[in-house]
Amino acid sequence: KSGESIISAGIKQLVNTFKKVRHLKTVFLFLLAYWFYIDGVDTIIRMAVDYGLSLGFESNDLIVALLIVQFVGFPAALAFGKLGEKWSVRKSIFLAIAIYMAVTVWGTMMTQKTEFYILAIVIGLVQGGIQALSRSYYSRLIPQSQAAEYYGFYNMLGKFAVIIGPALMGVVGLAVKRSLMPPSPTPEQVIAVGQLASRWSIASILILFILGAILFYFVDEEKGKEQAALLAE
């Protein structure tokens, strides 16, 4: 009847869903794993331009790289979906996480804009795939009769994903600068230390992928299906 009542009803529904999720250990563990690794995925995309600029790349080159990700992403997501059907969704998610870890390591060492383009293509190949596969995997763990409620919570969690990554990059970059910057640095030293700090900051994103992969490893899909079936009844 009013905007206020709609908002309050939404908050109550969110709290109730969280209480349910908290008691469903399999769903809770998957959402925690998802929150970590999808934070790493989104951080790489959103911080790519700033990172490229800090390494001295031109902004036009970085825009082209982002466009490459978008053009490659859609068909690649469909291909990853097929891979999930033939190979299993779980293994495909692990593959996507491994590729992102490799991209992160490579990103810390790249020096040429050509490498940036190659990384953009690789990211485009897995970005849509890991999102679609995660959503598909989640559908197996929740009661289908309450799917809208659980997907609402899942989508809200995704919106709050890009929090840890940028903060982690900022803290690591600042710590490296403070520890390596000489008392009276020359302009060349400022640039060199700044670039090194940027490389260390992007390397810190590996922590998110590692934590996400470890937590996802302990997600018991069969147990989750059993819990979902009981709730559906």
C-alpha positions in Angstrom: 0.0 0.0 0.0 2.9 2.3 0.5 6.6 2.5 -0.3 7.5 2.1 3.4 5.4 -1.0 3.8 6.9 -2.6 0.7 10.4 -1.9 2.0 9.7 -3.2 5.5 8.1 -6.3 4.0 11.1 -6.9 1.8 13.5 -6.5 4.8 11.4 -9.0 6.9 11.4 -11.5 4.0 15.2 -11.1 3.7 15.7 -11.7 7.4 13.4 -14.8 7.3 15.3 -16.2 4.3 18.6 -15.6 6.0 17.4 -17.6 9.0 16.5 -20.5 6.7 19.8 -20.3 4.9 21.7 -20.3 8.2 20.2 -23.6 9.1 20.8 -25.1 5.7 24.5 -25.8 6.0 25.1 -26.8 2.4 23.4 -23.7 1.0 25.1 -21.5 3.5 28.5 -22.9 2.7 28.0 -22.6 -1.0 26.8 -19.0 -0.7 29.9 -18.2 1.4 32.2 -19.8 -1.3 30.3 -18.0 -4.0 30.6 -14.7 -2.2 34.4 -15.0 -2.1 35.1 -16.2 -5.6 32.6 -13.9 -7.3 34.0 -11.0 -5.4 37.3 -11.9 -7.1 35.7 -12.1 -10.5 33.9 -8.7 -10.1 37.0 -7.0 -8.6 39.1 -8.0 -11.6 36.6 -6.5 -14.0 35.9 -3.3 -12.1 39.5 -2.6 -11.2 41.0 -3.6 -14.6 41.1 -0.1 -15.9 42.7 1.4 -12.8 45.2 -1.3 -12.7 46.1 -0.9 -16.4 46.5 2.9 -16.0 48.8 2.4 -13.0 51.0 0.3 -15.3 51.2 3.0 -17.9 48.7 1.7 -20.5 46.6 4.1 -22.5 43.0 4.5 -21.5 41.8 3.8 -25.1 43.6 0.5 -25.1 41.9 -0.4 -21.8 38.5 0.5 -23.2 39.1 -1.8 -26.2 40.0 -4.6 -23.8 36.7 -4.2 -21.8 34.7 -4.3 -25.1 36.5 -7.5 -26.0 35.3 -9.0 -22.7 31.7 -8.1 -23.5 31.8 -9.4 -27.1 33.4 -12.7 -26.1 31.4 -13.2 -22.9 27.9 -14.1 -24.3 28.9 -16.9 -26.7 31.5 -18.2 -24.2 28.8 -18.4 -21.5 26.7 -20.6 -23.8 29.8 -22.8 -24.4 30.5 -23.1 -20.7 26.9 -24.1 -20.2 27.4 -27.0 -22.6 30.6 -27.9 -20.8 28.7 -28.0 -17.6 26.1 -30.4 -19.0 28.8 -32.8 -20.4 31.5 -32.5 -17.8 29.5 -31.5 -14.6 28.7 -28.1 -13.3 30.9 -28.6 -10.2 34.0 -29.4 -12.2 33.3 -26.5 -14.6 33.1 -24.0 -11.7 36.5 -25.3 -10.4 37.9 -24.9 -13.9 36.7 -21.3 -14.1 38.2 -20.5 -10.7 41.5 -22.0 -11.8 41.5 -19.9 -15.0 40.8 -16.8 -12.9 43.7 -17.6 -10.6 46.0 -18.0 -13.7 44.7 -14.7 -15.1 45.5 -13.0 -11.8 49.1 -14.4 -11.7 49.6 -13.4 -15.3 48.3 -10.0 -14.6 50.9 -9.4 -12.0 53.6 -9.9 -14.6 52.3 -8.4 -17.8 54.1 -5.5 -19.4 52.6 -5.2 -22.9 49.1 -4.1 -24.0 48.9 -7.2 -26.2 49.0 -9.2 -23.0 46.1 -7.1 -21.7 44.1 -8.0 -24.7 44.8 -11.7 -24.3 43.8 -11.6 -20.7 40.6 -9.8 -21.7 39.8 -12.6 -24.1 40.4 -15.2 -21.4 38.3 -13.4 -18.9 35.5 -13.1 -21.5 35.6 -16.8 -22.0 34.9 -17.6 -18.3 33.2 -14.6 -16.8 29.6 -15.4 -18.1 30.3 -19.1 -17.6 31.1 -19.0 -13.9 28.1 -16.8 -13.2 25.7 -19.0 -15.1 27.1 -22.2 -13.7 27.0 -20.9 -10.1 23.4 -20.0 -10.5 22.7 -23.5 -12.0 24.5 -25.2 -9.1 22.6 -23.1 -6.6 19.3 -24.3 -8.1 20.1 -27.8 -7.1 20.5 -26.9 -3.4 17.3 -25.0 -2.8 13.6 -26.1 -2.6 12.0 -25.4 -6.0 8.8 -24.3 -4.3 10.6 -21.4 -2.7 13.0 -20.7 -5.5 12.0 -17.0 -5.9 12.7 -16.4 -2.3 16.1 -18.1 -2.3 17.1 -16.5 -5.6 16.3 -13.1 -4.3 18.7 -13.7 -1.4 21.3 -15.0 -3.9 21.0 -11.9 -6.1 21.3 -9.6 -3.1 24.5 -11.4 -2.0 25.9 -10.9 -5.5 25.3 -7.2 -5.3 27.4 -7.0 -2.1 30.2 -9.1 -3.6 32.6 -6.3 -4.7 33.5 -5.2 -1.2 36.4 -7.3 -0.1 38.4 -7.2 -3.3 38.9 -3.4 -3.8 39.5 -3.0 -0.1 42.1 -5.8 -0.1 43.8 -4.3 -3.1 43.9 -0.9 -1.5 45.3 -2.1 1.8 48.0 -4.3 0.1 49.0 -1.6 -2.3 49.3 1.0 0.4 51.3 -1.4 2.6 53.8 -2.1 -0.2 54.2 1.6 -1.0 54.9 2.4 2.6 57.4 -0.4 3.0 59.3 0.1 -0.2 59.2 3.8 -0.8 62.6 5.5 0.1 62.6 8.6 2.4 63.4 11.0 -0.5 62.3 9.2 -3.6 63.1 10.3 -7.1 60.3 10.6 -9.7 61.5 7.3 -11.3 61.4 5.6 -7.9 57.9 6.8 -7.2 56.7 5.4 -10.5 58.6 2.1 -10.0 57.3 1.6 -6.5 53.8 2.5 -7.5 53.8 -0.1 -10.3 55.2 -2.7 -8.0 52.5 -1.9 -5.4 49.8 -2.2 -8.1 51.1 -5.7 -9.0 51.1 -6.8 -5.4 47.6 -5.4 -5.0 46.2 -7.4 -7.9 48.0 -10.5 -6.7 46.1 -10.2 -3.4 42.9 -11.2 -5.3 44.2 -14.7 -5.3 43.2 -15.0 -1.7 39.6 -14.6 -2.7 39.7 -17.3 -5.3 41.6 -19.7 -3.0 39.2 -19.2 -0.2 36.2 -19.6 -2.5 37.6 -22.8 -4.0 38.4 -24.4 -0.6 34.9 -23.6 0.7 33.3 -24.9 -2.5 35.3 -28.1 -2.2 33.4 -28.9 1.0 30.0 -28.3 -0.4 28.1 -31.6 -0.4 25.7 -31.5 -3.4 23.9 -34.7 -2.5 23.3 -33.6 1.1 22.1 -30.2 -0.3 19.6 -32.0 -2.6 18.3 -34.0 0.3 17.7 -30.9 2.4 16.0 -29.2 -0.4 13.7 -32.1 -1.0 12.7 -32.2 2.7 11.9 -28.5 2.7 9.9 -28.8 -0.5 7.7 -31.4 1.2 
